[in-house]
Amino acid sequence: MLLASIGATAQQAGTTAYTFLNMPYGAKIGGLGGVNISLYGNDPTLFLSNPALASDSLTQRPTVNYTAFPTGVGLSSATYSHSFKKGGLWSAGVQYLSYGKIEGYDNTGVSTGSFTPNDYAIIISHVRTSNNIRFGASIKQVGTNIAGFASSATLVDMGGLFVHPSQRFTVGLTVKNVGFQWQQISETIETSLPFDVQLGASVKPLYMPFRFSLTFYQLNQWDLTLPNETITNSFADNLMRHIVIGTELLINKHINILFGYNHLRKRELKLEEAGGFSGFSLGLNIKTKAFEFVYAYGGYNVAGNANMFTLSVDMNQLVK
């Protein structure tokens, strides 16, 4: 993991490709702030965030996700995991981001018709267990299409997870989006990959109806301030931009309420005169024997926020 990060460089806004990989792809992770790599055994899609989070208890559960962003932008994904007797636990998923219909014009202002830019990713993941440590890796084929221009890349995620043998405590570490581009969207603009190093932990105190998660991300790049941004306490504010806080209120075994806060999102998207709900998120998780439904509402900007939906089906219970 350390050797893979040697070639990573600081990522500036507008020069990084495939940033859709950093978006919350499901309602569970969206309701907890958008980033989580330590929530083990709770969501069939979390292996997309950390391949070590795939669990045998979540196999044969096809899951679909859809997130509706403002102005017609939509992010969808589907996942499935299966455990083989000799081959171990494997997971697969697809992600697709549509930016909606956009009117095109040439450099003289003449209409060239409409087009629909999109990003996609196809993921295959595998996990192994050694005592209380889980190791996982994912390979991803990703691509972008914009009005006849295209790019593609092959990326790898590597992750580890420590599961405490007696306490409800987990610690996760991931190195994400290591790889190379086969084709760039432009021959004149050099773009980098969305490389990221993340570290997180989740804990369920014994006598409390809460589960807390704390995730540090973009650890490979300290300075996350925007150009020409004025900050009173730059160290504390920049530190908070690397942290995502997630909390679950465990009402009973069927209903959970989700809360999250993402300081980087708040600082990047809020308006000075109207902060709104930017950076905050909340959600509702409902479970039955055969189905699980999650809805989350993510704060982005006063111009519009995100509505996230996840539906998971337990095929074992459904067949029964």
Backbone bond lengths (Angstrom), bond angles and torsions (degrees), N, CA, C in turn:
res aa  C-N    CA-C-N  psi(-1)  N-CA   C-N-CA  omega(-1)  CA-C   N-CA-C  phi
1 M - - - 1.457 - - 1.526 111.45 -
2 L 1.333 115.72 -41.75 1.457 119.31 -179.70 1.523 111.16 -66.61
3 L 1.344 117.42 -41.19 1.453 120.59 179.01 1.521 111.09 -63.65
4 A 1.330 117.19 -34.58 1.456 120.49 -178.41 1.516 111.48 -68.61
5 S 1.337 117.91 -23.36 1.456 120.59 -176.59 1.519 113.47 -88.61
6 I 1.344 118.07 -3.92 1.460 120.10 -176.12 1.517 111.53 -61.96
7 G 1.339 116.80 -39.92 1.456 119.53 -177.09 1.507 114.33 -82.05
8 A 1.332 118.68 1.10 1.459 120.34 -177.58 1.519 110.30 -73.67
9 T 1.325 115.57 140.77 1.455 121.50 177.92 1.511 109.18 -123.72
10 A 1.326 115.83 164.11 1.460 120.29 178.58 1.518 109.88 -62.10
11 Q 1.335 115.65 140.53 1.453 120.72 -176.13 1.515 109.69 -106.15
12 Q 1.314 116.66 121.22 1.442 121.59 178.24 1.520 109.10 -99.93
13 A 1.335 115.01 151.17 1.462 119.84 -178.63 1.518 109.86 -58.06
14 G 1.327 116.42 132.77 1.448 121.88 176.66 1.504 114.28 90.64
15 T 1.339 119.92 -6.40 1.460 121.55 -179.07 1.521 112.18 -114.75
16 T 1.325 117.57 2.00 1.455 121.74 -178.49 1.518 109.96 -106.17
17 A 1.331 116.03 129.12 1.463 120.72 179.51 1.522 110.51 -89.83
18 Y 1.329 115.88 160.76 1.459 124.09 172.98 1.530 112.94 57.75
19 T 1.321 117.07 36.86 1.466 119.99 179.40 1.525 112.18 -68.84
20 F 1.336 117.79 -11.03 1.460 119.18 175.96 1.525 111.52 -62.36
21 L 1.347 117.69 -20.13 1.460 121.03 178.08 1.522 112.01 -66.41
22 N 1.335 117.13 -18.41 1.461 121.03 179.55 1.520 112.56 -90.73
23 M 1.322 117.77 -3.08 1.461 120.95 -177.71 1.525 110.33 -80.89
24 P 1.348 118.42 149.24 1.472 120.35 176.27 1.521 110.18 -68.04
25 Y 1.319 117.35 119.79 1.458 122.98 -172.50 1.513 112.56 -93.70
26 G 1.329 118.83 -7.06 1.453 122.61 -179.23 1.514 111.16 -143.00
27 A 1.340 115.35 160.68 1.456 119.67 -175.67 1.528 112.39 -68.38
28 K 1.341 117.48 -33.41 1.471 119.90 -178.26 1.529 110.39 -63.14
29 I 1.326 116.07 -51.79 1.459 119.18 -178.99 1.531 110.85 -70.52
30 G 1.339 116.57 -31.06 1.455 119.73 177.29 1.507 112.40 -66.48
31 G 1.331 117.51 -39.07 1.453 120.77 179.11 1.511 113.75 -71.57
32 L 1.348 116.96 -17.90 1.468 121.75 179.28 1.517 112.38 -99.18
33 G 1.327 117.48 17.77 1.460 120.83 174.79 1.501 115.02 107.27
34 G 1.330 118.74 -8.67 1.460 121.18 174.35 1.507 115.75 101.41
35 V 1.342 119.32 -13.30 1.462 122.06 179.83 1.523 108.21 -140.49
36 N 1.352 117.27 126.29 1.460 121.48 176.15 1.521 108.55 -159.92
37 I 1.335 117.72 128.75 1.462 121.71 -178.76 1.525 111.92 -126.87
38 S 1.346 117.87 14.28 1.463 120.05 -174.01 1.524 113.77 -129.89
39 L 1.322 118.71 2.64 1.461 121.54 -175.43 1.524 109.17 -86.84
40 Y 1.311 116.56 89.80 1.470 122.40 -171.26 1.529 112.03 -87.53
41 G 1.341 115.57 136.37 1.448 121.57 173.83 1.509 115.28 72.04
42 N 1.349 117.55 23.96 1.456 119.97 -175.14 1.525 114.40 -120.67
43 D 1.332 118.33 -17.76 1.459 120.26 -175.11 1.520 108.85 -152.50
44 P 1.341 118.97 126.71 1.473 120.97 -177.97 1.523 114.11 -65.74
45 T 1.333 117.74 -16.96 1.467 119.92 -177.23 1.521 113.80 -95.35
46 L 1.328 118.18 -4.34 1.463 119.58 -173.47 1.525 113.44 -69.74
47 F 1.333 118.85 -12.29 1.463 119.12 175.33 1.534 110.73 -65.23
48 L 1.343 118.12 -19.21 1.462 120.81 174.49 1.526 111.29 -67.03
49 S 1.326 116.56 -24.99 1.457 121.36 178.80 1.521 111.96 -90.34
50 N 1.338 115.99 -42.06 1.454 122.48 176.18 1.522 106.83 -143.73
51 P 1.340 119.02 113.31 1.470 120.30 -176.38 1.518 113.76 -59.09
52 A 1.334 118.32 -19.80 1.460 120.73 178.23 1.524 112.86 -75.82
53 L 1.344 118.29 -8.19 1.457 121.71 -179.20 1.520 113.30 -83.81
54 A 1.318 118.46 -6.36 1.460 120.13 174.05 1.518 109.25 -61.40
55 S 1.340 116.54 136.76 1.461 120.61 -174.01 1.520 110.44 -132.23
56 D 1.348 116.21 143.50 1.460 121.05 176.31 1.524 111.86 -62.27
57 S 1.325 117.34 -26.09 1.466 120.66 179.76 1.520 112.16 -74.39
58 L 1.330 117.31 -10.02 1.462 121.33 -177.52 1.521 112.31 -114.98
59 T 1.329 117.45 16.75 1.460 120.05 178.94 1.528 110.56 -76.79
60 Q 1.325 114.95 162.40 1.466 123.05 -179.17 1.526 111.73 52.52
61 R 1.342 113.95 42.58 1.461 120.81 177.06 1.535 108.54 -128.32
62 P 1.318 118.84 82.79 1.462 119.63 176.50 1.524 110.12 -60.06
63 T 1.328 115.37 135.09 1.459 121.12 -174.04 1.522 109.65 -134.15
64 V 1.319 116.09 136.66 1.464 121.32 176.44 1.523 108.53 -123.08
65 N 1.330 115.22 144.16 1.459 122.12 -179.83 1.522 109.51 -131.45
66 Y 1.315 115.28 146.42 1.466 119.68 172.55 1.515 109.19 -146.04
67 T 1.329 115.34 133.26 1.463 122.15 176.92 1.517 108.74 -122.88
68 A 1.335 115.21 124.11 1.458 121.54 178.66 1.521 109.15 -100.26
69 F 1.337 116.20 111.96 1.451 122.47 176.10 1.528 109.23 -94.84
70 P 1.324 118.56 168.90 1.472 120.74 178.99 1.532 112.11 -61.39
71 T 1.321 115.68 158.48 1.473 125.92 174.43 1.521 113.35 59.43
72 G 1.326 117.03 31.57 1.451 120.20 172.59 1.509 116.35 83.45
73 V 1.312 118.87 8.17 1.464 121.89 177.11 1.523 108.77 -79.68
74 G 1.337 117.15 130.43 1.459 120.31 -177.97 1.512 112.42 -135.41
75 L 1.337 116.64 134.59 1.459 123.11 178.50 1.525 108.36 -115.00
76 S 1.323 117.34 122.49 1.456 121.63 -179.67 1.521 109.61 -125.96
77 S 1.325 115.84 154.12 1.465 120.89 177.77 1.510 109.25 -154.97
78 A 1.333 115.55 157.88 1.458 122.30 175.92 1.518 107.91 -143.07
79 T 1.340 117.20 141.31 1.459 121.52 -177.30 1.521 110.67 -139.10
80 Y 1.337 114.48 159.62 1.466 120.99 176.16 1.533 108.09 -158.44
81 S 1.333 116.56 140.09 1.460 122.36 179.15 1.524 109.46 -125.98
82 H 1.350 115.17 146.15 1.458 119.93 179.64 1.528 108.83 -146.61
83 S 1.318 115.66 138.14 1.462 121.60 179.85 1.529 109.29 -104.55
84 F 1.333 115.33 123.65 1.462 121.62 178.68 1.530 109.46 -100.18
85 K 1.321 117.28 147.28 1.459 121.00 -176.09 1.520 112.06 -58.91
86 K 1.328 117.17 -45.65 1.469 120.78 -178.62 1.526 112.46 -103.69
87 G 1.307 117.07 -24.08 1.459 120.03 -175.49 1.502 115.22 -89.79
88 G 1.351 118.01 -10.03 1.447 120.35 179.66 1.525 112.55 82.20
89 L 1.320 116.02 -162.89 1.462 122.87 -174.73 1.524 110.59 -93.90
90 W 1.326 116.28 124.09 1.463 123.07 178.31 1.521 109.45 -123.97
91 S 1.329 115.45 146.48 1.458 121.51 178.29 1.522 109.24 -133.52
92 A 1.321 115.47 152.67 1.463 120.80 178.85 1.520 108.56 -140.96
93 G 1.322 115.53 149.80 1.454 119.75 179.87 1.507 111.86 -157.85
94 V 1.310 115.54 159.02 1.466 122.37 173.73 1.518 107.92 -130.86
95 Q 1.332 116.04 144.51 1.456 122.60 175.72 1.524 108.41 -128.42
96 Y 1.329 115.69 142.15 1.462 120.03 -179.32 1.520 108.59 -144.54
97 L 1.330 115.95 125.97 1.459 122.04 179.07 1.520 109.02 -118.19
98 S 1.325 116.70 120.21 1.461 122.49 176.59 1.525 108.60 -107.02
99 Y 1.328 116.67 131.07 1.459 121.32 -179.58 1.523 112.56 -91.18
100 G 1.335 117.10 7.67 1.450 120.21 -179.84 1.523 112.01 80.79
101 K 1.317 115.80 177.04 1.455 121.50 -177.52 1.525 110.72 -81.77
102 I 1.343 115.87 130.72 1.462 122.78 -178.66 1.524 108.69 -125.76
103 E 1.328 115.91 136.18 1.465 120.06 177.61 1.523 109.58 -81.42
104 G 1.342 115.98 132.93 1.457 121.00 -179.11 1.522 112.10 -104.59
105 Y 1.345 115.87 147.90 1.460 122.62 178.95 1.521 108.67 -141.17
106 D 1.321 116.40 150.93 1.462 118.93 175.08 1.518 109.47 -86.37
107 N 1.350 117.11 -176.90 1.465 119.74 -173.59 1.522 113.53 -73.28
108 T 1.334 117.88 -2.38 1.464 120.78 174.26 1.523 111.87 -104.31
109 G 1.331 117.42 -0.09 1.453 121.63 177.80 1.516 114.44 92.46
110 V 1.342 117.78 6.26 1.454 121.28 178.94 1.527 109.51 -82.72
111 S 1.326 116.52 134.22 1.455 121.32 -177.35 1.529 110.89 -65.23
112 T 1.328 115.28 135.95 1.474 121.27 176.01 1.523 111.19 -112.19
113 G 1.335 116.83 11.39 1.453 120.74 -178.98 1.517 112.27 93.70
114 S 1.297 116.52 177.37 1.458 121.63 -178.32 1.526 110.83 -96.84
115 F 1.316 115.95 157.17 1.459 122.10 176.73 1.522 108.63 -146.50
116 T 1.331 116.76 161.26 1.462 122.67 -177.77 1.522 109.72 -125.60
117 P 1.331 118.79 96.75 1.475 120.74 177.61 1.525 110.55 -64.55
118 N 1.320 115.94 149.32 1.459 119.56 179.16 1.523 110.85 -153.86
119 D 1.310 114.66 155.45 1.463 124.10 172.85 1.524 108.21 -122.69
120 Y 1.331 116.82 151.53 1.459 119.38 178.44 1.523 109.87 -147.33
121 A 1.327 115.43 158.38 1.463 121.70 175.85 1.528 108.55 -148.20
122 I 1.329 116.20 138.61 1.464 123.58 174.24 1.524 107.22 -118.62
123 I 1.326 117.18 123.40 1.464 121.82 -169.61 1.524 110.68 -123.20
124 I 1.328 115.61 136.18 1.462 122.53 170.67 1.532 107.26 -127.11
125 S 1.337 116.44 132.04 1.463 120.82 -172.38 1.522 110.60 -133.94
126 H 1.342 115.17 149.30 1.458 121.67 178.89 1.521 108.80 -139.50
127 V 1.344 116.24 146.29 1.458 120.72 -177.85 1.524 109.70 -135.58
128 R 1.341 115.40 146.56 1.470 122.91 175.70 1.530 108.66 -130.38
129 T 1.344 115.50 154.98 1.460 120.94 -178.37 1.520 110.59 -122.76
130 S 1.337 115.70 137.03 1.458 122.20 174.29 1.522 107.70 -135.77
131 N 1.331 116.13 104.69 1.460 122.58 -176.13 1.536 109.61 57.98
132 N 1.320 117.24 -117.61 1.461 120.50 -178.19 1.529 112.32 -98.50
133 I 1.308 117.27 10.69 1.465 121.79 -178.34 1.526 109.10 -112.86
134 R 1.325 115.71 135.14 1.457 122.34 175.32 1.527 108.51 -114.73
135 F 1.335 116.08 135.08 1.457 122.02 178.28 1.528 108.47 -119.19
136 G 1.313 116.45 136.36 1.452 119.86 179.88 1.513 111.79 -142.67
137 A 1.328 115.49 156.18 1.463 121.28 176.76 1.517 108.63 -145.81
138 S 1.314 115.58 144.94 1.464 122.30 178.12 1.520 109.03 -128.99
139 I 1.324 115.94 141.25 1.450 121.76 171.68 1.520 107.74 -112.85
140 K 1.340 116.30 135.67 1.458 121.16 -173.42 1.528 109.80 -129.90
141 Q 1.314 115.31 131.44 1.457 121.03 169.40 1.522 106.71 -103.35
142 V 1.334 116.89 116.90 1.460 121.14 -174.55 1.517 109.80 -121.53
143 G 1.320 115.71 157.51 1.454 120.17 -179.58 1.510 112.30 -158.93
144 T 1.331 115.37 163.79 1.462 123.89 178.76 1.517 109.06 -137.01
145 N 1.331 116.40 140.61 1.463 122.27 175.70 1.518 108.92 -131.91
146 I 1.344 115.93 122.73 1.464 121.52 -179.86 1.519 108.64 -136.56
147 A 1.319 117.43 103.34 1.466 123.77 172.90 1.530 112.10 49.75
148 G 1.324 116.72 47.61 1.455 120.69 177.83 1.510 114.75 91.22
149 F 1.326 118.39 -11.64 1.461 122.63 175.11 1.525 108.35 -96.00
150 A 1.332 116.74 140.98 1.463 120.16 -174.69 1.517 110.80 -140.00
151 S 1.326 114.98 155.97 1.460 121.67 173.09 1.519 107.72 -144.70
152 S 1.332 116.64 159.27 1.455 121.36 179.00 1.517 109.53 -151.92
153 A 1.326 115.88 155.38 1.459 121.32 -178.94 1.517 109.25 -155.71
154 T 1.319 115.55 156.89 1.462 122.75 172.40 1.524 107.74 -115.92
155 L 1.331 116.18 123.75 1.457 121.46 -173.85 1.527 110.05 -126.90
156 V 1.323 115.39 159.06 1.459 122.23 179.72 1.524 108.96 -131.78
157 D 1.342 116.00 136.12 1.464 122.58 169.20 1.521 108.05 -109.44
158 M 1.326 116.43 139.83 1.459 122.02 175.57 1.516 108.85 -127.57
159 G 1.344 116.99 132.88 1.456 119.14 -175.88 1.507 113.09 -144.08
160 G 1.313 114.89 155.31 1.450 122.47 175.49 1.519 109.70 -133.66
161 L 1.326 116.37 155.33 1.462 121.20 -179.77 1.525 109.23 -146.12
162 F 1.329 115.82 129.37 1.465 121.60 172.81 1.518 108.63 -100.86
163 V 1.328 117.04 125.64 1.463 123.10 179.07 1.527 108.02 -113.03
164 H 1.312 117.28 116.07 1.463 120.96 -178.49 1.527 109.67 -63.12
165 P 1.335 117.54 135.14 1.473 119.96 -174.63 1.522 114.49 -67.24
166 S 1.328 119.02 -24.42 1.464 119.83 -175.83 1.527 113.51 -127.80
167 Q 1.325 117.68 -25.08 1.452 120.95 -179.43 1.533 110.13 -100.89
168 R 1.317 115.80 157.00 1.460 120.93 176.70 1.530 108.72 -84.59
169 F 1.328 114.12 72.21 1.467 121.26 -173.74 1.521 108.71 -140.75
170 T 1.321 117.48 128.80 1.460 122.85 -179.91 1.520 109.71 -136.02
171 V 1.342 115.19 148.95 1.465 122.01 176.68 1.525 107.80 -131.94
172 G 1.323 116.61 130.14 1.452 121.22 -178.67 1.521 112.58 -121.43
173 L 1.333 115.71 150.87 1.465 122.50 176.51 1.523 107.63 -140.34
174 T 1.329 117.05 132.49 1.460 120.83 178.46 1.524 110.67 -137.01
175 V 1.327 114.36 146.66 1.466 122.91 167.35 1.525 105.46 -117.77
176 K 1.324 116.88 119.50 1.453 120.75 -168.05 1.522 112.52 -117.42
177 N 1.337 113.75 146.72 1.466 123.03 170.54 1.529 113.03 62.17
178 V 1.325 114.81 50.07 1.462 122.00 171.65 1.526 107.38 -93.97
179 G 1.331 118.41 128.87 1.456 119.27 -179.62 1.507 112.60 168.67
180 F 1.323 115.78 -148.97 1.471 120.27 -177.44 1.521 108.90 -151.41
181 Q 1.321 114.85 157.46 1.458 121.79 178.97 1.525 110.07 -96.29
182 W 1.330 115.54 133.64 1.455 120.64 173.49 1.529 110.66 -80.70
183 Q 1.318 115.67 -35.32 1.461 121.06 -176.01 1.518 108.45 -149.80
184 Q 1.337 117.40 134.85 1.448 121.81 178.67 1.519 110.24 -99.90
185 I 1.338 115.41 152.66 1.456 120.73 -176.88 1.519 111.86 -67.17
186 S 1.348 117.04 -25.90 1.464 121.54 -179.26 1.522 109.35 -140.15
187 E 1.315 116.17 140.43 1.460 120.67 178.08 1.521 112.08 -81.47
188 T 1.329 117.48 -14.45 1.466 121.13 -175.65 1.523 113.01 -103.50
189 I 1.334 118.18 -16.58 1.465 121.75 -178.88 1.523 108.96 -116.11
190 E 1.317 116.20 117.72 1.463 121.21 179.73 1.532 109.64 -80.81
191 T 1.314 117.52 126.28 1.455 121.85 179.55 1.523 110.03 -115.58
192 S 1.335 115.78 147.94 1.459 121.45 178.92 1.516 109.57 -104.26
193 L 1.331 116.15 168.44 1.451 121.87 177.78 1.532 109.68 -87.57
194 P 1.333 117.96 153.31 1.478 121.15 -178.30 1.529 112.15 -78.45
195 F 1.324 116.54 56.56 1.467 122.32 -178.98 1.523 110.29 -59.67
196 D 1.327 116.85 140.17 1.462 120.39 -177.45 1.525 109.48 -153.53
197 V 1.326 115.74 140.88 1.465 123.14 172.57 1.523 107.29 -117.57
198 Q 1.338 116.69 127.59 1.460 121.41 -174.34 1.525 110.76 -130.17
199 L 1.319 114.82 145.60 1.465 122.45 178.69 1.517 107.72 -138.99
200 G 1.340 117.21 131.02 1.458 118.93 -177.97 1.511 112.79 -152.90
201 A 1.331 115.12 164.57 1.467 121.87 179.34 1.518 109.72 -144.39
202 S 1.335 115.72 147.87 1.466 122.63 174.70 1.516 108.63 -129.97
203 V 1.339 116.26 143.14 1.461 120.50 -178.69 1.519 109.10 -145.09
204 K 1.327 115.55 139.63 1.470 122.88 173.53 1.531 107.02 -116.11
205 P 1.354 117.81 101.06 1.466 119.56 177.40 1.531 111.07 -57.87
206 L 1.327 116.15 146.30 1.456 122.18 -169.44 1.519 112.51 -59.64
207 Y 1.332 118.00 -43.93 1.464 120.32 -172.95 1.530 111.89 -112.32
208 M 1.301 117.02 28.12 1.460 120.33 178.24 1.525 109.83 -125.39
209 P 1.343 118.08 140.93 1.475 120.90 178.94 1.528 111.90 -84.46
210 F 1.322 116.41 39.71 1.459 121.23 -178.83 1.521 110.02 -131.29
211 R 1.335 115.09 151.06 1.459 122.29 167.53 1.529 106.73 -125.76
212 F 1.339 115.85 127.34 1.452 121.62 -175.85 1.525 110.38 -110.31
213 S 1.325 115.95 140.70 1.466 121.93 176.22 1.518 109.47 -130.32
214 L 1.328 114.75 137.49 1.464 121.75 176.16 1.521 107.72 -130.53
215 T 1.320 116.97 122.72 1.456 121.66 -175.36 1.524 110.24 -126.35
216 F 1.332 115.68 130.75 1.466 122.23 173.46 1.523 107.34 -104.64
217 Y 1.323 117.38 128.66 1.454 120.25 -179.77 1.522 110.78 -134.91
218 Q 1.340 115.01 168.16 1.460 123.16 -172.45 1.534 110.66 52.51
219 L 1.343 115.37 44.00 1.460 120.75 179.33 1.525 112.25 -71.90
220 N 1.327 117.41 -14.51 1.463 121.56 177.70 1.512 112.64 -78.93
221 Q 1.320 118.23 -5.88 1.466 122.01 -178.50 1.524 108.91 -141.82
222 W 1.333 116.92 111.88 1.452 120.03 -175.13 1.522 112.40 -73.14
223 D 1.316 118.05 -50.04 1.463 121.25 -172.12 1.526 110.31 -83.44
224 L 1.334 116.13 110.47 1.459 121.57 178.82 1.531 111.94 -112.97
225 T 1.335 117.15 15.54 1.456 119.96 178.18 1.522 110.71 -73.36
226 L 1.316 115.82 154.50 1.453 121.83 179.85 1.519 110.28 -85.45
227 P 1.336 118.78 156.05 1.475 121.18 177.99 1.533 110.73 -58.38
228 N 1.328 115.84 136.15 1.471 123.23 177.41 1.527 112.84 63.06
229 E 1.330 117.58 22.40 1.461 120.76 179.27 1.525 109.67 -87.60
230 T 1.332 115.95 133.94 1.461 121.95 179.70 1.519 109.27 -102.67
231 I 1.346 116.14 122.77 1.461 121.74 -177.19 1.532 108.58 -127.42
232 T 1.335 115.94 134.77 1.460 120.53 -178.66 1.524 110.99 -69.38
233 N 1.327 117.14 -54.56 1.465 122.20 178.00 1.517 107.36 -113.58
234 S 1.331 117.06 89.17 1.462 121.09 -171.12 1.525 112.26 -66.28
235 F 1.346 118.47 -37.84 1.461 119.87 -177.78 1.524 111.15 -65.66
236 A 1.332 117.29 -51.02 1.463 121.00 -177.83 1.525 110.95 -64.46
237 D 1.324 116.81 -41.84 1.457 119.86 -178.50 1.531 111.14 -67.21
238 N 1.326 116.18 -41.18 1.462 119.58 179.41 1.528 111.22 -67.44
239 L 1.326 117.12 -35.58 1.463 120.87 176.42 1.524 110.51 -63.00
240 M 1.329 116.89 -43.52 1.460 120.82 -179.60 1.525 111.74 -64.57
241 R 1.320 117.95 -26.27 1.466 120.66 179.89 1.528 112.07 -68.99
242 H 1.311 116.75 -15.95 1.464 121.21 177.31 1.529 112.19 -92.74
243 I 1.336 118.58 -0.02 1.457 121.70 -170.80 1.529 110.50 -117.29
244 V 1.332 115.49 135.68 1.463 122.37 171.36 1.527 107.50 -121.94
245 I 1.325 116.09 130.86 1.460 122.28 -177.72 1.527 108.57 -110.94
246 G 1.333 116.56 127.68 1.461 121.36 178.14 1.516 111.08 -128.97
247 T 1.327 116.64 140.88 1.466 122.13 -179.18 1.525 109.30 -138.15
248 E 1.334 115.55 135.89 1.455 121.68 174.41 1.522 109.31 -115.48
249 L 1.318 116.43 128.99 1.452 122.14 171.72 1.530 107.32 -95.15
250 L 1.346 117.09 112.58 1.453 123.13 -173.94 1.524 108.85 -92.17
251 I 1.318 115.92 88.79 1.464 120.36 -177.16 1.517 110.20 -66.90
252 N 1.312 117.71 -49.23 1.460 122.95 173.06 1.525 106.93 -158.49
253 K 1.336 117.46 -171.18 1.457 119.69 -175.61 1.526 112.92 -72.89
254 H 1.337 116.97 -7.27 1.456 120.53 -179.12 1.535 113.57 -106.61
255 I 1.329 118.18 -23.69 1.461 120.96 -172.91 1.513 110.71 -132.12
256 N 1.334 116.41 127.28 1.459 123.82 172.37 1.529 108.66 -125.55
257 I 1.316 116.10 146.70 1.465 121.63 173.74 1.519 107.87 -113.25
258 L 1.331 116.87 133.88 1.456 123.29 -173.60 1.522 111.13 -108.37
259 F 1.342 115.45 140.83 1.457 121.70 174.06 1.529 108.10 -134.59
260 G 1.323 117.31 147.01 1.458 120.33 178.25 1.514 112.06 -153.10
261 Y 1.336 114.73 155.59 1.466 120.17 175.50 1.524 109.14 -142.41
262 N 1.336 116.01 128.23 1.464 123.79 180.00 1.522 107.64 -123.87
263 H 1.327 117.21 104.82 1.464 121.32 -173.56 1.530 111.62 -70.04
264 L 1.328 117.42 -36.17 1.461 119.69 179.55 1.526 110.51 -61.84
265 R 1.329 116.69 -44.32 1.463 119.55 178.27 1.520 111.16 -61.29
266 K 1.316 116.26 -40.73 1.466 120.11 179.67 1.523 111.10 -61.94
267 R 1.330 116.89 -45.46 1.459 120.49 -177.24 1.528 111.43 -69.26
268 E 1.314 117.93 -34.23 1.457 120.74 -176.70 1.524 112.97 -78.66
269 L 1.333 118.14 -31.89 1.462 120.15 -168.54 1.520 115.30 -113.65
270 K 1.305 119.67 -12.94 1.458 119.32 -178.93 1.526 110.27 -75.96
271 L 1.333 115.01 152.63 1.459 121.19 173.12 1.522 108.98 -93.02
272 E 1.322 116.01 144.69 1.466 119.48 -176.57 1.521 111.12 -59.93
273 E 1.339 117.20 -38.72 1.450 120.44 -176.44 1.524 112.89 -90.33
274 A 1.352 116.86 -6.36 1.463 120.02 -178.88 1.523 109.12 -154.96
275 G 1.334 117.44 89.44 1.454 121.63 -177.48 1.511 113.30 -69.00
276 G 1.363 116.14 -37.94 1.453 120.23 178.35 1.522 112.83 63.18
277 F 1.333 115.98 -144.01 1.465 123.65 -175.04 1.528 111.42 -98.17
278 S 1.320 116.87 10.16 1.464 121.15 -175.08 1.518 111.51 -55.48
279 G 1.344 115.67 132.32 1.452 121.33 177.35 1.511 114.60 92.40
280 F 1.325 117.95 -21.36 1.452 121.51 -179.13 1.525 110.24 -97.36
281 S 1.319 116.01 156.43 1.461 121.21 176.68 1.521 109.02 -152.74
282 L 1.327 115.26 155.68 1.454 121.12 176.42 1.523 108.53 -150.67
283 G 1.334 115.91 159.40 1.450 119.08 -176.74 1.512 112.59 -161.49
284 L 1.330 114.37 172.72 1.455 122.62 179.75 1.520 109.04 -132.87
285 N 1.341 116.29 127.67 1.458 123.25 -178.49 1.534 108.72 -114.92
286 I 1.348 117.46 118.22 1.456 122.37 -178.62 1.526 108.70 -118.25
287 K 1.341 116.66 127.74 1.460 121.70 -177.84 1.523 110.43 -121.10
288 T 1.324 115.59 140.13 1.458 122.62 167.49 1.522 106.97 -126.59
289 K 1.319 118.00 -176.58 1.460 119.85 -179.35 1.524 112.02 -63.38
290 A 1.317 117.32 -38.98 1.458 120.41 -173.55 1.527 113.73 -107.35
291 F 1.335 118.03 -18.82 1.460 120.37 -174.50 1.523 110.59 -131.63
292 E 1.326 114.38 154.46 1.458 121.35 171.46 1.525 108.16 -139.32
293 F 1.323 115.62 128.82 1.460 121.53 -179.44 1.520 109.00 -124.77
294 V 1.339 115.75 134.13 1.459 121.41 179.20 1.522 108.42 -130.18
295 Y 1.315 115.14 132.60 1.468 120.95 172.53 1.519 108.16 -123.76
296 A 1.329 116.76 137.23 1.461 121.13 178.36 1.518 109.44 -139.16
297 Y 1.319 114.35 150.89 1.461 122.40 178.62 1.520 107.52 -122.98
298 G 1.333 116.55 116.65 1.455 121.02 -176.13 1.515 112.30 -108.09
299 G 1.324 116.76 130.59 1.453 121.63 -179.63 1.519 111.70 -83.65
300 Y 1.336 116.72 123.06 1.458 121.72 178.49 1.528 111.37 -119.84
301 N 1.326 117.63 -57.90 1.451 120.55 -175.24 1.523 108.44 -155.76
302 V 1.354 116.35 156.84 1.458 119.49 179.20 1.518 111.17 -63.08
303 A 1.350 117.34 -19.61 1.463 120.39 178.29 1.525 111.97 -74.48
304 G 1.318 118.16 -17.16 1.457 120.90 179.83 1.512 110.85 164.65
305 N 1.336 115.92 149.34 1.454 122.22 -179.99 1.526 110.01 -122.56
306 A 1.327 116.92 -177.69 1.469 121.41 -173.75 1.523 110.74 -108.71
307 N 1.340 115.33 136.92 1.460 122.17 172.52 1.525 107.88 -110.73
308 M 1.336 116.88 123.52 1.463 122.36 -172.84 1.527 110.66 -119.37
309 F 1.344 115.90 136.14 1.459 121.78 -177.33 1.535 109.24 -131.82
310 T 1.325 116.21 139.03 1.469 122.21 175.11 1.521 109.24 -136.96
311 L 1.325 115.95 134.50 1.453 121.67 175.42 1.521 108.59 -130.00
312 S 1.339 115.87 125.73 1.452 122.14 -179.55 1.529 108.84 -124.25
313 V 1.346 115.98 139.29 1.461 121.61 -177.91 1.524 108.82 -121.80
314 D 1.318 116.98 126.17 1.464 122.33 175.54 1.524 108.09 -86.89
315 M 1.336 116.84 103.12 1.461 120.39 -175.45 1.528 112.25 -64.76
316 N 1.321 118.41 -31.11 1.466 121.40 178.04 1.520 111.34 -62.54
317 Q 1.323 116.60 -45.70 1.462 120.44 179.51 1.526 110.75 -71.80
318 L 1.332 116.44 -35.61 1.463 119.32 -178.09 1.521 110.90 -66.38
319 V 1.327 116.69 -40.08 1.471 120.29 178.39 1.516 110.57 -65.91
320 K 1.322 116.58 -39.78 1.459 119.56 178.03 1.524 111.63 -61.37
